[in-house]
Amino acid sequence: MKNLIFLFGLILLSCGDEEVLNVLVDDMNQTNDSNKKQIKYSNVCLNGIIRNGKGTIIQLESPLISDIIVVDSAVINENDRFTINASIPDDFGYYVLRLLNDSNDSIEMPLKGGDSMLVNTSKTEFKTKPNIEGVSWSREANEFIGKKKNGKNNLAEHASILMKDNIHSPYNIVLSKYLIGSEKDINEDKIAIFRDVTQAFKDSFPSSIAAKNFENQLGVLVDIRSRTLNLTMTDYMVKYGFYEVPDIALNQPDGTEIKLSDLRGKTVLVDFWASWCGPCRRENPNLVKLYQKYRKNNFTVFSVSLDENPTNWKQAIKSDQLVWPYHGSELKGWESSFVSQFGIRSIPFTMLVNPQGKSIGQNLRGEDLENRLIELFKF
């Protein structure tokens, strides 16, 4: 099985006189025309001090799977200083700054046109302690590069920590290379990190190729993992927090309004039921048991009734001892607005919602529901 390649770079292709940036996922030799995009260019300025580096060539590269494009180069002068001014896309890409010394030392970085970056190091510490300044991602870069100098370090773990710590950092372009190396490394925790970073790039750089790259690569991860778990991609995404649950606002038995969004910060089971629904009533003792067992874990139930008769609704809440405080209904039965909104065809119907308001399970009842709660709360 081929390793997944998490790499953002510049591919120059013949297309008239235009240059395009392509998504690089798994098979680097495949070109997807739908991912091509005309882009603008601006200067990037890389400069600094490399002590004892006089006369050494330093070059900016855009690596490909089968070749390296040298964007620009410079010779370190007699004062151990260098300056590289190059025209690159106004869009984040993956680059390497390489020192052509005996070991061809290099550092990886995300760059875009308009960036101005400084390094302050020595020839011997270039790849382990570059002291990068001037860019928003310098802290993450310096920290991660420092970890790389010890080959025994778990770079995937360090990458995951840094990516979670700052999901908006452009340096995640580099870190994503180390987060997941092959299919056996794919799990829910790493997909969640990749999902959050993808959304952050879409929020921060909505029209960028980097955001599109992350989105496409996330699709690859979800496809592989869902097949591993024998789930459809949709079922996987429902279970693992890809979809935000629409808000629900209803009146309680006393006429006051409750909103699902008011329960952010809690794990919530949204339970669609009715007093006249036999299967719902038979399931209620199990919900009571689970509520009592897991409420200390910030778990609660948000009951949404399809009743029309308020007396029957209130009596069922009391009789079944549904002691959680969140009960609401439009008292319109199957004409309730949320029936079509959530595609409800039968009840009981449930949605499990995480503290961020996203779906982490659907139509869970009985043993399936308890198993999911055990999984969530690590019992």
N, C-alpha and C positions, 0 to 999 in steps of 0.2 A: 504494500500500500504506500503510495507516495505521501511524503510529508506535505502538510499545508505550508504555504509560503506566505508570511505576512510581511509585505513589503510595499512601500509606496515609492515610486520613482518616476523619472522622466523617460519616456520612450519617444524617440524621434522617428517618425514614419514619413514616407513619401506621400504627400497629399497636396499636389500643387506646390506652393511655397509655404504651406502652413505647417505648424508644429502642433501636435496634440498630446494630451496626457491620457493614459489608459489605466483602467483598473487592473491591478496585478493580483490575481488570486489563483493559487494552485498551478495551473498550466500557463506559464508565462509566454508561451508561443501562440496562444489563442488571442485574437483580437475581436472585441465586441464593439461593433460600430456604434451601438446605442450609447456606449460609455465615452465616446470621444467628445471633446469639447474644445472649441477655440478659446485661447486664453491670452491675457495680456502679460507683458514682461516689464520688470523694473530691475534696477541694480540692487545687488546684495553686496554688502561690504564686510569682509572678514579680515581682521587685523589683530596684531598682538605681538607679544614677545615670546621667543623660544630660545632660552639661554643655551649657549654652546651650540646653536644651530646654524651658525654662519655658513653660507654657501649651500645649504640643503634646500632641495626643492620641496615645496608644499603645494598640494593641488586639491581642488574641489572636484568631487566625482559624483556622478549619478549612476549608481550600479544597476545593472540588469542581470537577469539570470545567466546569460551567456556572454556578456560583454560589460565593459565599463566605459562610460562616456566621461571624458575629462572636460569639465565645464570651463575651468580656468586654472592657472597655476602661477606661482611666484617663487623667487629665490630669496631666502632669508638673507638680509643684508649684514654688513659688518657690525651693526649695532644690535644684532639678533632680532630684528624686527621684520615683519612682512605685512603686505596688504594685498588682498585679492578683491577686485571689483569685477563682478560678473552679472550678466543679464539672465535672470531666471524668472519663471512664471510667478505671477502675483497670487499664488495658491500654494498651500503647504505641500511639500514633497519630501521624499526621503533622500538624504545626501550623505556623503562621507568626506571628511577632511583627512587627507592622507599625507603623512610625512615620509618622503622617499629616503629614509635612512636604511641601515642594514636590515632591519626587520619590517620595513614598510608599515610602521605603526599608524593606526587610524582611529578616528572617533566618528560615531554616527550622530546624525542630527536631522531635525526637521527644519526646513528653511522655506521662505517665500520671498518674492521680490519686495524690496524695501527694508528687509532686516539689516541690522548692523550688529555684529557680534565681535567680541574681544576674547582672546585667550591669553593667559599669562602663566607660562610654564617653562619647563626645560626640555631639552631634547630627550633626556632619559625618562621624564615623567609625562610626556605628551599624551600617551594613551591611558594613563592611570590617574592623572591629576591635572587636567587642562585648565581648571579655574575659569570656566566660561562665564562671561558677563554680557549684559546688554540685551538679552532676550528674555522673554517671559518664562521660558522653560529652563533657565540656567540651573535653578536649584535641583530639579529632578535629574537633569543631565549629570551634574557634578556628583550627586549622591549615587546614582546608578553606575556611572563609570568607575567610581571608587570601589563599588562592590565587585565589578568585573575583574579587577586586578587579582583577586583570589579565585582561581579556577574551581575551587571546591564549593564556592557559594552557590546556593540555589537561586539562580537568576530569575526563574519563573515566579518564585515566591516574592522576591524583591520587586519584580515588575508589577505583580498584582497589588502589592501594598501601595506603591507609588501611583498606580492607575486609579485605585479607589480613593486615595488621598486627594487627588486633583484630577477629576474626570474631564475637565475642560482643557488640560494642558496639551499643547501641540506635541510635546515630547512623547505622548502616548503612541504616536506614529512609530517611534522607535521601540518603545516598550512592548507593543503588540507583537513584535517579532519573537519576543522571549516568553510571552505569556503562554502560548500554545505552540508546540513544535510539531505535533503529529496527532492523529486521530485518538490515540490512547490517552492523550492529555485532556481531551474535551470532557468537561463536566459542568454541572449547573452553576457552581460558583464562578467559574471562569467565563461562562456564557453571560452570566449576569453582569460581570465587570465589562465585558465587551459590549453588551447591550447598553449599559449606562454611558459608556464612553461614546458609543455611536450616537446616542441621543444628544449628548453634550456637543459633539461636533456638528450635528444638524442644527442645534440651537445657536451655536457660536459662529459657525461658518456655513450657513445654510446652502450656499450655491457652490461650495468648494468640491473639487474632485476628491479630496481627502475624506469628506463626509460621505460621499458616494462610495468610496472604497470601503470604508468601515461598514456601511450598510450592506454592501454586497458580500463582504466577508462574514458578517454576522449571519446572513442567510445561509451561507455554506455551513457554518457551525451548527445552526439550528437544524438544517436538513440532515446532517450526519448524525447528530445526537438523537433526533426524533426517530430516525430509522433504527438506531441502536436500541432504543427503548420501545420499539414497536408502536410508536404513536404517529399520527399524522402531524404535519407541521403546525396546523391550526390547534390541535389538541395540546401539543407541547407548549405553544405560546399562551394558551388559556391557562395552563397549569403553572407556568413559571413566570408570570408577572409581566407579560408583554402588552396587555391591554388594560387601559384605564376603565374602571367601571363608571358608567354615567351616574350622576347624583340622583337621589330619590328624596323627594320632600313630601311628607304625608302628615295628616292630622292623627294625633293619638286619641284614645278613647275620651280623654277629658277636653279635646278640642285644640290642644296646643300642638304646634308644628314640630316635627323632628326631621332631621336631614341625615342621610347617610354620610355626607361629607363632614359632619360634626364629629364623626367617630374616627377621623384620621389619627393615626398613632396606635390604633387597636387592630387586631386581627378579627374580622367580622364575618360571621356566616349570615348572609341575607337569605331568609327563608320565606318563600312564597307559599302560602297555605290558605285554608279557610275552615271555618267551623263545620261546614257540611261535607268536608273531604275526609272520608274514612281513612285512606292511607296516610294523610297528614296527621290525623289524630293518633294513629298507631305509632307514628314516628316521633311524636312529641315527647314521650318519656325518655327516649334516647337523647334528644336534644337537651332536655333538662339535665340528664346525667353528665353529658359532655360539658355543658355550661358550668355546672358545679365543679367539675374536675379541672377545667382549664381556665377558669376565670382569673385565677392568680397569675396566669401567663398573659394577661391583657387581652383575653379572648372574650367576645360577646356575641350575641345574636340580635339581628335586626329583623323583626318579623313583619312581613308585608301581607296583609290579608285581602283575599278576593271575596270577602263577605259583602252582602248588601244590607243585611239586618244587623244594626248595631248591638241589639240586645244579645243575639246569638253569639256575636263576635266577642263581646265582653265576657259572657258566661263561659265560653270555651277557654279564654285566657285564664280565668279563675279556676275552672274545673281541672284543666291540665297542668296547673301550677307553673305557668310560663313566667318565671319570676324575674327575667331580665327586663329592664325598663323601656325597651325600645319596641313599641308596637304601633303600626300605622296602617291606615286603609283609606281609600277613596270611597269605599262603600258603593262601588259600581260593578262588582262582580267581574265577569269577563270583559266588560266594557272599560275597565280601568286602563289608564294611559300606559302603565308600565307593562301590560301584557304584550302589546305589539312592540314596545321599545326593546324588550328583552327577548322577544321571540318565544314566549311561553306558550306551550301547547297543552301541557298537563301539569298538575300539582300533586304532590309536593315537588318544588323545583328550588334548587339552592345555588348560590354563588358564594365562594369563599374569597374574601377580599383582604389583601395584605395591608399593613399600616400605611403604605403609600397610596392606597386607593386603587390598586391594580388586582386584576383577577389572578388567583392562584388555585382555582379549582371550580368545577361546575357540576351541578347535579350529584353532589356527594351526599350519601346517606348511610346510616348504620355503620357497619364495620369499615366501609371505604372512607367515610368521613373521619372516624377515629384514627385510622391508619395515617391519614393525611395530617391530622393534628399531631400525632406522635412524631411524624417526620419533621414537622415545622418546629415543634418545641423540644426536639431531641430527647424524648423520653426513652 
